[in-house]
Amino acid sequence: MNRIESTGSSSDLFGPAAPGDRLVLGPQAAVLRGFSFPQADALVAAIERITLQAPLRHLVTPGGFRMSVAMSNCGKVGWVSDRRGYRYDPRDPDTGLPWPQMPAVFLQLAREAAAALGFSGYVPDACLINRYIPGARMSLHQDRDEDDAVAPIVSVSLGLPARFQFGGFARSDPPQRCDLLHGDVTVWGGVDRMRYHDVMPLKEGEHPLLGAQRLNPTFRKVF
């Protein structure tokens, strides 16, 4: 079962949860409630600059399915998918150019969130930027394209709330479920790094800052 550490509760599904709340998902996995809320405006502005250089796009899976989530990347490498498979690439296949550099506000937030769960010295080399609109989802999967399978995933939620499912080490393991709110940061690594997880279809709504969408930068240490 999920358990909450510290006190406080979310104000509503469109505002931040009380900073300092921690929803524990595993020994080395938790949702840090409201952790990124103070940087939200700067994060959104950085995403806008990144996606001007590397526009959001709907990738195709190796099986030929179009992903409902639109994606871009920044950092030393970016995650891409097509009929040839899933992989990290130092260049944007749409433009042939290197991915935009990771902004300082991204790096600082990722390091601080990782450190809050005991992962000191975390330096991500990739950030996947996901854009969800109502109906978009991320199917059940493990993040296993990275060489480093211990360093944490740091996943930031901005905009509309999303229902997150955090499972076990087998696809059939029953998941824990929680709502990720604007400003929340989810971190999982170490013994929890290879757990299955997914995001259920985004519900209709209108967020005061971002409108009818959810932005989700997710940080990885690939190498």
C-alpha positions in Angstrom: 0.0 0.0 0.0 1.1 3.6 -0.6 1.9 5.6 2.5 2.3 9.4 3.0 5.2 10.8 4.9 4.9 14.2 6.6 1.8 16.3 6.8 -0.4 18.3 4.4 -2.6 17.4 1.4 -3.2 18.6 -2.1 -5.3 21.7 -2.6 -7.0 20.3 -5.6 -6.2 18.4 -8.8 -5.0 21.6 -10.6 -2.8 23.1 -7.9 0.2 21.9 -6.1 0.2 19.4 -3.3 1.7 20.6 -0.1 5.5 20.8 -0.6 7.3 18.3 1.6 4.7 15.5 1.2 6.2 12.3 0.1 4.2 9.4 -1.3 6.3 6.3 -0.9 6.1 3.8 -3.7 9.0 1.5 -2.8 12.3 1.4 -0.9 13.9 3.8 -3.5 10.8 5.2 -5.2 8.5 8.1 -4.2 6.4 10.9 -5.4 7.8 14.3 -4.1 4.6 16.3 -3.8 4.9 19.9 -5.2 8.7 19.6 -5.5 9.0 21.4 -8.8 6.1 23.9 -8.3 8.4 26.9 -7.5 10.2 26.3 -10.9 7.1 25.6 -12.9 7.1 28.8 -15.0 10.8 28.5 -15.7 10.4 24.8 -16.7 7.6 25.5 -19.1 9.5 28.4 -20.7 12.5 26.1 -21.1 10.3 23.4 -22.7 9.0 26.0 -25.2 12.5 27.0 -26.2 13.6 23.3 -26.6 10.6 22.4 -28.7 11.2 25.3 -31.1 14.5 23.7 -31.9 13.3 20.1 -31.7 9.5 20.0 -32.3 7.3 17.6 -30.5 6.4 14.6 -32.7 4.4 11.3 -32.4 6.9 8.5 -32.6 6.1 5.1 -34.2 6.8 1.9 -32.3 8.8 -1.0 -33.8 5.4 -2.7 -34.3 4.2 0.2 -36.4 1.9 1.9 -33.9 1.7 5.7 -33.5 2.3 6.8 -29.9 -0.5 9.0 -28.5 2.0 11.0 -26.5 4.0 13.6 -28.5 7.7 13.7 -27.6 11.0 15.6 -27.9 14.3 15.5 -26.2 17.2 17.6 -24.9 20.7 16.6 -23.6 23.6 14.6 -25.0 21.3 12.0 -26.4 17.6 11.6 -27.1 15.3 8.7 -27.0 13.7 7.7 -30.4 11.6 5.0 -31.8 10.7 3.8 -35.3 10.4 0.5 -37.2 14.1 -0.2 -36.5 13.5 -0.2 -32.7 13.9 1.8 -29.6 17.3 3.6 -29.0 19.1 6.7 -27.9 20.6 8.9 -30.6 22.8 12.0 -30.3 21.0 13.6 -33.2 17.4 14.5 -33.9 16.4 12.2 -36.7 13.9 14.8 -38.0 16.5 17.6 -38.4 19.9 15.8 -38.3 21.0 18.3 -35.7 22.2 17.5 -32.1 19.4 17.7 -29.5 19.2 21.1 -27.7 21.4 21.4 -24.6 19.8 20.6 -21.3 18.8 23.9 -19.5 20.4 24.7 -16.2 17.0 24.7 -14.5 16.4 21.2 -15.7 19.7 19.9 -14.3 19.3 21.6 -11.0 15.8 20.2 -10.4 16.8 16.7 -11.5 19.8 16.7 -9.2 17.9 18.0 -6.2 15.0 15.6 -6.7 17.4 12.6 -7.0 19.3 13.7 -3.9 16.0 13.9 -1.9 15.8 10.1 -2.4 19.5 9.5 -1.6 20.9 9.5 -5.1 23.6 12.0 -4.7 25.8 13.2 -7.6 23.1 12.5 -10.2 23.9 14.0 -13.6 21.3 13.1 -16.2 22.5 13.1 -19.9 19.0 12.9 -21.5 15.6 14.4 -20.8 12.6 13.1 -22.7 9.8 15.6 -22.9 6.3 14.1 -23.2 3.2 16.1 -24.0 -0.2 14.5 -23.1 -3.5 15.8 -24.3 -6.8 14.3 -23.2 -7.0 10.7 -24.2 -3.2 10.2 -24.5 -1.5 7.5 -22.4 1.7 5.7 -21.9 1.4 2.0 -22.0 2.9 -0.4 -19.4 6.7 -0.6 -19.8 10.1 -0.8 -18.2 12.7 1.9 -18.9 15.5 -0.5 -20.1 17.2 1.2 -23.0 19.7 2.9 -20.7 23.1 1.4 -19.9 22.7 2.6 -16.3 20.0 0.5 -14.7 20.5 1.9 -11.2 20.6 5.7 -11.5 17.0 7.0 -11.0 14.4 8.1 -13.4 13.3 11.6 -12.4 9.8 12.4 -13.9 8.2 15.9 -13.5 4.5 16.5 -13.8 3.2 19.9 -15.1 -0.3 20.8 -16.1 -3.3 18.4 -15.9 -3.2 15.6 -13.4 -2.4 12.1 -14.5 -3.2 8.7 -13.0 0.1 6.9 -12.6 0.5 3.2 -12.1 3.7 1.8 -10.5 3.9 -2.0 -10.7 6.4 -4.7 -9.9 9.2 -6.5 -11.8 6.8 -8.7 -13.9 4.2 -7.2 -16.3 1.5 -9.1 -14.5 2.2 -7.7 -11.0 -0.6 -5.6 -9.6 0.3 -1.9 -9.6 0.0 0.9 -7.1 -2.0 3.8 -8.4 -1.8 7.5 -7.6 -2.7 10.9 -9.2 0.3 13.0 -10.2 -0.4 16.7 -9.8 1.1 19.9 -11.2 4.5 20.3 -9.6 4.9 16.7 -8.4 8.2 14.9 -9.2 8.4 11.1 -9.2 11.8 9.4 -8.6 12.6 5.7 -8.8 16.0 4.1 -9.0 18.2 1.5 -7.3 16.3 -1.6 -6.3 13.1 0.0 -7.8 14.6 1.1 -11.1 13.3 -1.7 -13.3 9.7 -1.7 -12.1 6.9 -1.6 -14.7 4.9 1.6 -14.9 2.3 3.4 -17.0 0.2 6.5 -17.3 -3.6 6.0 -17.9 -5.4 8.0 -20.5 -5.4 11.7 -19.6 -8.8 13.0 -18.6 -10.4 16.2 -20.0 -9.6 19.4 -18.1 -8.2 22.9 -18.3 -5.1 23.8 -16.2 -4.6 27.5 -15.3 -1.0 27.5 -16.6 -1.0 25.0 -19.4 -4.6 24.6 -20.6 -5.7 21.1 -21.8 -2.4 19.3 -21.6 0.2 17.8 -19.4 3.9 18.3 -19.9 6.2 15.6 -18.5 10.0 16.1 -18.6 11.7 12.8 -17.6 15.4 12.6 -16.8 17.7 9.6 -17.5 21.3 8.7 -16.9 21.9 6.7 -20.1 25.6 5.9 -19.9 
